[in-house]
Amino acid sequence: MAVTEQQVQAALKEVIDPNTGRDLTSSRAVRNVRIDGADIALDVELGYPAKSQIDPIRRMVIQSLKALPGAGNVSANVYQKIVAHSVQRGVKRVPGVKNIIAIASGKGGVGKSTTAVNVALAMAAEGARVGILDADIYGPSQPQMLGITGRPNATDEKTLEPMEAWGVQAMSIGFLIDVDTPMVWRGPMVTSALEQLLNDTGWNDLDYLIVDMPPGTGDIQLTLSQKVPVTGAVIVTTPQDIALLDARKGLKMFEKVGIPILGIVENMSVHICPNCGHESHIFGSGGAARMGADYEVEVLGHLPLDLAIREQADSGHPTVVADPDGRVAAIYREIARLIGVKVAEKARDMSARFPSIVVQNT
């Protein structure tokens, strides 16, 4: 008895992607179903970084289809395909970059840069092509966190080649100045420098560019939000009330300029004593959850207050590469996948499908 496509689609409706929480049929992940008598072959397209998820999802699909009455051989080609998604109106896209994700905080000292670099590395570990732009002109930290020294090469008079570490492309004002040189610049100079770093870097076919935003919600942050083509923003905070006050301002700033909030990351959520295992909520608890409920924004993950995270970032070997199989690296990878899922849910960029129209006098 031959298997029908309706049976296949019905079976796949019971297969839930653990990262999106949706079944493969309604999420339109199923492609190119081929049925030859009792044998079934199909493709499953995942729109987010999913290297570690491909085999488990393939097994789920095969198990579900083999359970169909009369099913023979089943083959499932599961792969990831990351595409460009829409940005603010009137903002020009950056060549070589599909999606820009801003990692922001309302104030400094909440672990935003550490989160940004580990999310970038986690996305790369999950099979995406990733870059990171250190947008903190006054306090660039990505060169040290990535362990990069030296100066970027120029491909021509205007374009710089990005530096690279751990498979991630990177650009920072820290690559261009001495480590002890203070940036005594006014706001317009900083904004101009950041636009140059973004647009004059030869980004090479990136699925995601992570922008480590400067802390705060002042003129620089607002100008960047209006001029950089951002697909979505992630807010980093701690559970502390004073940090949450500023995080809320950061969230509202992005909302005002039409940039979607992809989620909240709660850093320094809990401290676990290395000697006795006792958990201490040093900065309070539940703050990000309350903020997420107030603004209907998902909390993407909770990261512990852990000495190793700081030591690894300071040494140029962030947690995701220093301890890739550890518990904290797993949290970063889950956050990275969720960010990818949130981006994939946004409207696709259709600008490339429309021809440019030129009106000439005849």
Secondary structure, 3 states (H helix, E strand, C coil): CCCCHHHHHHHHCCCECCCCCCECCCCCCEEEEEEECCEEEEEEEECCCCCCCHHHHHHHHHHHHHCCCCCCCEEEEEEECCCCECCCCCCCCCCCEEEEEEEECCCCCCCHHHHHHHHHHHHHHCCCCEEEEECCCCCCCHHHHHCCCCCCCECCCCCECCEEECCEEEEEHHHCCCCCCCCCCCHHHHHHHHHHHHHCECCCCEEEEEEECCCCCCHHHHHHHHHCCCCEEEEEECCCHHHHHHHHHHHHHHHHCCCCEEEEEECCCCEECCCCCCEECCCCCCHHHHHHHHHCCCEEEECCCCHHHHHHHHCCCCHHHHCCCCHHHHHHHHHHHHHHHHHHCCCECCHHHCCCCCCCCC
